[in-house]
Amino acid sequence: MAITKTKTEGRYIETVGRRKTAIARARLTPATRMSVTINGKEVNDYFPTEPLRVTALQPFLKVAPTLMFTVTAVVSGGGIAGQADAIRHAISRALVEFDPELRTALKKEGYLKRDPRAKERRKPGFVKARKRKQWSKR
């Protein structure tokens, strides 16, 4: 007796997304209408500008505009832009788990890759990561 999983089983899909020092845990639950909550606030209240909202919800806008989910995300660390990218990464991973056929489109857009760029550490004897102290000839 084999147990098969259906796409809309009713349970949520939880994934983790990261960017710089921001970490986002997103839960996607199939629903009849779209709803996005981040740290207990609506997406419009959490992200003050439109570009940040668009960044966070790009996987839905580009790949799956007809799919409806209730998205609940908990994000910590980093700045507001890094958090938006971390949420985008988590949502993309969850969509792939929901429907593996979306993987090629999401991968083509670059949403499944964890952006490795982060602030470089400060080295001893330097002012910043690469900026040296001022040198005086005399």
C-alpha positions in Angstrom: 0.0 0.0 0.0 1.7 3.1 -1.2 1.0 6.6 0.1 1.0 9.3 -2.5 1.3 13.1 -1.8 -0.9 15.5 -3.7 0.0 19.1 -4.5 -2.8 20.6 -2.4 -2.6 18.3 0.7 -3.7 21.1 3.0 -0.5 21.2 5.0 1.9 24.0 4.8 5.4 24.0 3.2 8.2 25.6 5.3 11.5 26.6 3.8 14.5 28.8 4.8 16.0 31.6 2.7 19.1 33.6 3.3 20.8 36.7 2.1 23.8 38.5 3.7 23.0 38.1 7.5 19.2 37.9 7.0 17.4 34.6 7.6 13.8 34.1 6.6 11.5 31.1 7.4 8.5 31.1 5.1 5.4 28.9 5.4 3.2 28.5 2.3 -0.3 27.2 2.7 -2.6 26.8 -0.3 -5.5 29.2 0.0 -8.4 30.8 -2.0 -6.9 34.3 -1.9 -3.3 35.7 -1.6 -2.2 36.8 1.8 1.3 37.7 2.9 2.3 38.3 6.6 5.9 39.1 7.7 6.7 39.1 11.4 3.0 39.5 12.2 2.5 42.5 9.9 1.0 42.7 6.4 3.6 43.0 3.6 2.5 46.6 2.8 3.1 47.6 6.5 6.4 45.7 6.8 8.2 46.9 3.7 7.9 50.7 3.4 8.6 51.0 -0.4 7.2 49.3 -3.4 10.5 48.0 -4.8 11.1 46.0 -1.6 7.5 44.5 -1.7 8.1 43.6 -5.4 11.4 42.0 -4.5 9.9 39.8 -1.8 7.0 38.6 -3.9 8.8 38.3 -7.3 8.5 34.4 -7.4 4.7 34.8 -7.5 4.7 37.7 -10.0 7.2 36.2 -12.5 6.6 32.4 -12.3 3.3 31.6 -10.7 0.8 34.5 -10.9 -2.2 32.3 -10.7 -1.3 30.3 -7.6 -2.9 31.5 -4.4 -1.1 31.0 -1.0 -1.2 32.2 2.5 2.4 33.2 3.2 3.6 33.6 6.8 7.3 34.6 7.1 9.5 35.2 10.1 12.6 37.1 9.2 15.5 38.2 11.4 18.9 39.8 11.0 20.3 42.0 8.3 18.8 45.1 6.8 15.4 45.6 5.1 16.8 44.9 1.6 18.6 41.7 2.7 15.4 40.6 4.4 13.4 41.1 1.2 15.9 39.0 -0.7 15.8 36.3 2.0 12.0 36.1 1.8 12.2 35.8 -2.0 14.7 32.9 -1.6 12.5 31.1 0.9 9.3 31.6 -1.2 11.1 30.3 -4.3 12.3 27.2 -2.4 8.8 26.5 -1.1 7.3 26.9 -4.6 9.7 24.3 -5.9 8.7 21.9 -3.1 5.0 22.6 -4.0 5.5 22.1 -7.8 8.9 20.7 -9.0 8.0 21.9 -12.6 8.5 25.5 -11.5 12.2 24.8 -10.8 13.4 25.6 -14.3 11.7 28.9 -14.4 12.8 30.0 -10.9 16.3 28.8 -11.6 16.4 30.8 -14.9 15.3 34.0 -13.0 18.1 33.3 -10.4 15.8 33.0 -7.4 17.0 29.6 -6.2 20.6 30.7 -5.8 21.7 31.9 -2.4 23.5 35.2 -3.1 26.9 34.7 -1.4 27.9 38.3 -1.3 28.4 39.6 2.2 30.4 42.3 3.9 34.1 41.6 4.0 35.6 41.5 7.5 38.0 44.2 8.8 41.6 43.2 8.8 44.1 44.3 11.5 46.0 47.5 10.6 43.3 48.6 8.2 40.6 51.2 8.7 38.0 49.1 6.8 38.2 45.8 5.0 40.7 47.1 2.4 41.1 50.8 3.2 44.6 51.4 4.7 45.6 54.0 7.2 46.9 57.2 5.7 50.6 57.1 5.0 52.7 60.1 5.4 56.1 60.4 3.7 57.4 63.1 6.2 
